[in-house]
């Protein structure tokens, strides 16, 4: 089982030719609304990419909060329709979290209101992880309060679970928090914020990954957008994995697809290496940018296999 602790948002994506200037109103070329939030997106990625259990079990359980509004109810139902377990998705006396995504060409800018997401408590984490096993994994991001993420990682480590952190959006992390992280998956901006190193070339990418290792993280997957990812297994394995060249329509869900796919294939399955898992994650993310939307753009396992003729059995 993979537990995902994270945000659930109502996403509003607006397509623009360019960003408006101060005080200016511009007409949008398109508007899409749907399920979003890093926690929800990554949980959906796991659910869509996972093979189905014959006994009806879910591959992923999401730990989060929606608001006491109609949108929150609709988003929870949407998560269930994708196959995400929502046993630990509660309702808070707040508005459901909301993100506005402005898309211009191949780039996007995201504005997020936390809403119900900031209501997650330690007791919510305790309830969700009560029956977790050492063979399970916990995946976290940073769109919920930092102290809750730190607490959840520590609780998962005490249970012997594998822990994965996507430090997005980037905030300063306590040094001792890194020791409870097995796998960290930052992008270039997050890497620069956390390490002070701008990973613009291979040597700097190596330096940044080495710094994460120094802080106690064994596995690093540094995502590089159109350039794929750089990975390191505590220096034993160091590699660059290129991204497939595709027609880019919307990059919104790419990072979350990569993280979800990685959490699913390594170390949850355990049959594949860290490098093989990152290759599969890169392929899934490349597929995502060829579609519009966040959760809606994430491919299924069969779609990735058909496109890339891969045989990995997730």
C-alpha positions as CSV (number, residue, x, y, z in Angstrom):
1,X,0.0,0.0,0.0
2,X,1.1,3.5,-0.8
3,X,-0.1,6.3,1.5
4,X,-0.1,9.8,0.1
5,X,-0.3,12.7,2.5
6,X,-1.1,15.9,0.6
7,X,-3.3,18.5,-0.9
8,X,-6.6,18.3,-2.7
9,X,-7.5,21.4,-4.8
10,X,-10.0,22.6,-7.3
11,X,-7.9,23.6,-10.3
12,X,-8.9,26.4,-12.7
13,X,-6.5,26.4,-15.7
14,X,-6.6,29.5,-18.0
15,X,-4.9,29.5,-21.4
16,X,-3.4,32.9,-22.3
17,X,-1.3,34.2,-25.2
18,X,0.7,36.2,-22.6
19,X,0.6,37.2,-19.0
20,X,-1.3,40.5,-18.4
21,X,0.6,43.5,-17.3
22,X,-0.2,45.4,-14.0
23,X,-3.7,46.8,-14.2
24,X,-4.4,45.1,-17.5
25,X,-7.2,42.7,-18.4
26,X,-6.6,40.1,-21.2
27,X,-8.9,37.7,-22.8
28,X,-8.2,34.0,-22.3
29,X,-8.1,31.5,-25.1
30,X,-9.5,28.6,-23.0
31,X,-10.5,27.5,-19.5
32,X,-10.4,24.1,-17.9
33,X,-11.6,23.1,-14.4
34,X,-11.0,19.9,-12.4
35,X,-9.3,18.0,-9.7
36,X,-5.8,19.2,-8.7
37,X,-3.4,19.6,-5.8
38,X,-0.1,17.7,-5.5
39,X,-1.4,15.1,-3.1
40,X,-4.5,14.4,-5.2
41,X,-2.5,14.4,-8.5
42,X,0.2,12.0,-7.2
43,X,-2.4,9.7,-5.7
44,X,-4.3,9.6,-9.0
45,X,-1.1,8.9,-10.9
46,X,-0.4,5.9,-8.6
47,X,-4.0,4.7,-9.0
48,X,-4.1,5.0,-12.8
49,X,-0.7,3.5,-13.3
50,X,-1.2,0.6,-10.9
51,X,-2.4,-2.8,-11.8
52,X,-5.8,-3.5,-10.2
53,X,-6.1,-6.0,-7.3
54,X,-8.6,-8.8,-7.9
55,X,-9.9,-8.5,-4.3
56,X,-10.9,-4.8,-4.7
57,X,-8.0,-3.4,-2.6
58,X,-6.7,0.1,-3.5
59,X,-3.1,0.6,-4.5
60,X,-3.1,4.0,-2.8
61,X,-4.8,5.8,0.1
62,X,-4.9,9.6,0.2
63,X,-4.6,11.4,3.6
64,X,-6.1,14.9,3.2
65,X,-9.0,17.3,3.7
66,X,-11.6,18.9,1.5
67,X,-13.9,21.7,2.5
68,X,-17.5,21.7,3.6
69,X,-18.7,22.8,0.2
70,X,-20.1,21.2,-2.9
71,X,-16.8,21.3,-4.7
72,X,-15.1,19.3,-1.9
73,X,-17.8,16.6,-2.2
74,X,-17.4,16.5,-6.0
75,X,-13.6,16.2,-5.8
76,X,-13.7,13.4,-3.3
77,X,-16.1,11.5,-5.6
78,X,-13.7,12.2,-8.5
79,X,-10.8,10.7,-6.6
80,X,-12.9,7.6,-5.9
81,X,-13.7,7.3,-9.6
82,X,-10.0,7.2,-10.4
83,X,-9.5,4.4,-8.0
84,X,-7.9,6.4,-5.1
85,X,-8.8,5.2,-1.6
86,X,-10.5,8.1,0.3
87,X,-10.9,6.4,3.7
88,X,-8.7,9.1,5.2
89,X,-10.0,12.1,3.3
90,X,-11.9,14.2,5.8
91,X,-14.0,17.4,5.6
92,X,-12.9,20.6,7.3
93,X,-14.9,23.7,8.2
94,X,-13.1,25.7,5.5
95,X,-13.3,26.2,1.7
96,X,-11.8,23.5,-0.4
97,X,-8.2,24.4,-1.6
98,X,-8.1,26.1,-4.9
99,X,-5.4,26.6,-7.6
100,X,-5.4,29.0,-10.5
101,X,-3.1,27.9,-13.3
102,X,-2.1,30.5,-16.0
103,X,-0.8,28.7,-19.1
104,X,1.2,30.6,-21.7
105,X,2.7,28.5,-24.4
106,X,4.8,25.8,-22.8
107,X,5.0,27.5,-19.4
108,X,2.6,27.9,-16.5
109,X,2.3,29.9,-13.3
110,X,0.3,28.6,-10.4
111,X,-1.4,30.5,-7.6
112,X,-2.7,28.3,-4.7
113,X,-5.1,28.9,-1.8
114,X,-4.6,26.2,0.9
115,X,-8.1,26.2,2.4
116,X,-9.0,22.9,3.9
117,X,-5.5,21.5,3.2
118,X,-4.0,23.4,6.2
119,X,-6.5,21.6,8.5
120,X,-4.8,18.3,8.4
121,X,-3.7,17.2,12.0
122,X,-1.4,14.8,13.6
123,X,-4.4,12.7,14.7
124,X,-5.4,12.4,11.0
125,X,-1.9,11.0,10.3
126,X,-2.1,8.6,13.3
127,X,-5.4,7.2,12.2
128,X,-4.3,6.7,8.6
129,X,-1.0,5.0,9.5
130,X,-2.4,2.9,12.4
131,X,-2.3,-0.4,10.4
132,X,0.5,0.5,8.0
133,X,3.2,-2.2,7.5
134,X,6.9,-2.0,6.9
135,X,6.3,-3.0,3.3
136,X,4.2,0.1,2.7
137,X,5.3,3.5,1.5
138,X,4.5,7.1,2.5
139,X,4.7,9.9,-0.1
140,X,4.5,13.6,1.0
141,X,4.7,17.0,-0.6
142,X,4.7,20.5,0.9
143,X,1.2,21.9,0.2
144,X,0.1,20.9,3.7
145,X,1.7,22.3,6.9
146,X,5.5,21.5,7.3
147,X,5.1,20.2,10.9
148,X,2.5,17.7,9.7
149,X,4.8,16.5,6.9
150,X,7.7,16.2,9.4
151,X,5.5,14.3,11.8
152,X,4.2,11.9,9.2
153,X,7.7,11.1,7.9
154,X,8.9,10.4,11.4
155,X,5.9,8.1,12.1
156,X,6.4,6.2,8.9
157,X,10.1,5.7,9.6
158,X,9.2,4.3,13.1
159,X,7.1,1.7,11.3
160,X,9.9,0.8,8.9
161,X,8.0,2.2,5.8
162,X,9.7,3.6,2.8
163,X,9.4,7.4,2.7
164,X,9.4,9.7,-0.4
165,X,9.4,13.5,-0.3
166,X,8.5,15.8,-3.2
167,X,9.6,19.1,-1.6
168,X,7.2,21.2,-3.6
169,X,6.6,24.1,-3.1
170,X,10.1,24.5,-1.7
171,X,10.4,25.7,1.9
172,X,13.4,25.5,4.3
173,X,13.4,22.0,5.9
174,X,14.8,21.1,9.3
175,X,18.1,19.3,9.0
176,X,16.8,16.3,11.0
177,X,13.9,15.9,8.6
178,X,16.1,14.6,5.8
179,X,17.1,11.6,7.9
180,X,13.5,10.4,7.7
181,X,13.5,10.6,3.9
182,X,14.6,7.7,1.8
183,X,13.9,9.3,-1.6
184,X,13.7,13.0,-2.4
185,X,12.3,14.3,-5.7
186,X,12.9,18.0,-6.2
187,X,12.9,20.0,-9.5
188,X,15.5,22.6,-10.4
189,X,13.8,25.5,-8.5
190,X,13.4,23.4,-5.4
191,X,16.9,22.1,-5.6
192,X,18.3,25.6,-5.7
193,X,16.1,26.7,-2.8
194,X,17.1,23.8,-0.6
195,X,20.8,23.4,-1.4
196,X,21.8,26.8,-2.7
197,X,23.0,25.1,-5.9
198,X,21.5,26.0,-9.3
199,X,21.6,22.6,-11.2
200,X,22.0,24.1,-14.6
201,X,24.6,21.6,-15.8
202,X,25.7,18.1,-15.0
203,X,28.5,19.1,-12.6
204,X,26.1,21.3,-10.6
205,X,23.5,18.5,-10.6
206,X,26.0,16.1,-9.2
207,X,27.0,18.7,-6.5
208,X,23.3,19.2,-5.6
209,X,22.6,15.5,-5.3
210,X,25.7,15.0,-3.2
211,X,24.5,17.7,-0.8
212,X,21.2,15.8,-0.4
213,X,23.1,12.7,0.3
214,X,25.2,14.5,2.9
215,X,22.0,15.5,4.7
216,X,20.9,11.9,5.0
217,X,18.9,11.1,1.9
218,X,19.9,7.9,0.0
219,X,18.0,8.3,-3.3
220,X,17.8,11.5,-5.3
221,X,15.8,12.1,-8.5
222,X,16.3,15.6,-9.7
223,X,13.6,16.4,-12.3
224,X,14.8,18.7,-15.1
225,X,11.6,19.3,-17.1
226,X,12.2,18.7,-20.9
227,X,15.7,17.5,-20.1
228,X,14.5,14.5,-18.1
229,X,16.1,13.8,-14.7
230,X,19.4,13.2,-12.9
231,X,19.5,10.4,-10.4
232,X,21.8,9.2,-7.7
233,X,21.8,6.2,-5.3
234,X,24.1,7.7,-2.7
235,X,26.8,8.0,-5.4
236,X,26.8,4.3,-6.2
237,X,24.6,4.9,-9.2
238,X,24.7,8.2,-11.0
239,X,22.8,8.7,-14.2
240,X,20.9,11.1,-16.5
241,X,17.6,9.9,-18.0
242,X,16.4,11.9,-21.0
243,X,12.8,12.8,-21.6
244,X,11.0,11.7,-24.7
245,X,10.4,14.6,-27.2
246,X,6.6,15.2,-27.5
247,X,4.3,18.1,-28.5
248,X,3.9,20.0,-25.2
249,X,0.3,21.2,-24.5
250,X,0.3,21.6,-20.7
251,X,3.1,20.9,-18.2
252,X,0.9,21.2,-15.1
253,X,0.7,17.5,-14.1
254,X,4.1,16.3,-15.3
255,X,6.0,16.6,-12.1
256,X,3.2,14.9,-10.1
257,X,3.0,12.1,-12.6
258,X,6.7,11.5,-12.3
259,X,6.6,11.4,-8.5
260,X,3.5,9.1,-8.4
261,X,5.0,6.7,-11.0
262,X,8.3,6.6,-9.0
263,X,6.5,5.9,-5.8
264,X,4.6,3.1,-7.4
265,X,7.5,1.3,-9.2
266,X,10.2,1.8,-6.6
267,X,10.4,0.6,-3.9
268,X,6.7,-0.4,-3.6
269,X,7.1,-3.2,-6.1
270,X,10.7,-4.0,-5.1
271,X,11.4,-6.0,-8.3
272,X,13.0,-3.1,-10.2
273,X,16.0,-0.9,-9.6
274,X,15.8,2.8,-8.8
275,X,17.1,3.6,-12.3
276,X,14.4,1.5,-13.9
277,X,11.7,3.1,-11.8
278,X,13.0,6.6,-12.8
279,X,12.9,5.6,-16.5
280,X,9.3,4.5,-16.2
281,X,8.4,7.7,-14.3
282,X,10.1,9.9,-17.0
283,X,8.1,8.1,-19.7
284,X,4.8,8.6,-17.8
285,X,5.6,12.3,-17.2
286,X,6.4,12.8,-20.9
287,X,3.0,11.4,-21.8
288,X,1.3,13.8,-19.4
289,X,2.5,17.0,-21.0
290,X,0.8,16.1,-24.3
291,X,-2.6,16.6,-22.7
292,X,-4.4,19.4,-20.9
293,X,-5.3,19.3,-17.2
294,X,-3.7,17.9,-14.1
295,X,-5.3,14.6,-12.9
296,X,-7.1,14.3,-16.2
297,X,-3.8,14.3,-18.2
298,X,-2.2,11.4,-16.3
299,X,-1.9,8.3,-18.4
300,X,-2.9,4.8,-17.5
301,X,-0.4,1.9,-17.1
302,X,-1.5,0.5,-20.5
303,X,-1.2,3.8,-22.3
304,X,2.4,4.2,-21.1
305,X,3.2,0.6,-22.1
306,X,1.6,0.9,-25.5
307,X,3.5,4.1,-26.3
308,X,6.9,2.9,-25.1
309,X,6.5,-0.8,-25.5
310,X,7.8,-1.2,-21.9
311,X,7.3,-4.4,-19.9
312,X,7.6,-3.1,-16.3
313,X,4.9,-4.8,-14.3
314,X,3.5,-2.2,-11.9
